[in-house]
Amino acid sequence: MCFSLAWWEQLFVWAIIIFAIIAIFKLLIPYVLSMLGGTLGAGGNLIMAVLRIVFFAIIAIIVIYIVFALIQCLIGMGGGLPLFPHH
């Protein structure tokens, strides 16, 4: 079944893993850029902004994938969207 308790457990575990990895990158990247010092200068801010956009895009893609998988599961279980009423 798509909406079993084990499925929700796995979903939450993967969400925590993904958010933990993103949080670690958000901590490490500014540290590494600051260690490079003057070599990057204002370019370091640009790199950080680009990485934030990339992380946001990855999260958005994962959320969209999960939502559409849930919709497909719901329709596959016979609980799909109602059609026009029949007389």
C-alpha positions, 0 to 999 in steps of 0.5 A, a space after each residue: 500500500 502506498 500510504 502504509 505506516 512504513 512508507 511514511 516512516 521511510 519518507 520522514 527518514 529520507 527527508 531528515 537525511 536530505 535536510 541534514 546534508 543541506 544544513 552541513 553544506 550550508 555550514 561548510 561552504 561559507 567556511 571554505 569560502 572564508 578560508 580562501 580569503 581574498 582570492 574570491 572576494 565578492 565572487 564568494 557571495 555569488 557562489 553562495 547565492 548560486 548554491 542556495 538556488 541549486 539547493 532550493 531547486 533540488 528540494 522543490 524537485 523532490 517535493 514535486 516528485 513525492 506529490 505526484 507519486 502520492 497522487 498517482 498512488 491515490 488514483 491507482 487505489 481507486 480513489 481517483 478524481 470523480 468524473 462527470 455525474 452519470 444519469 
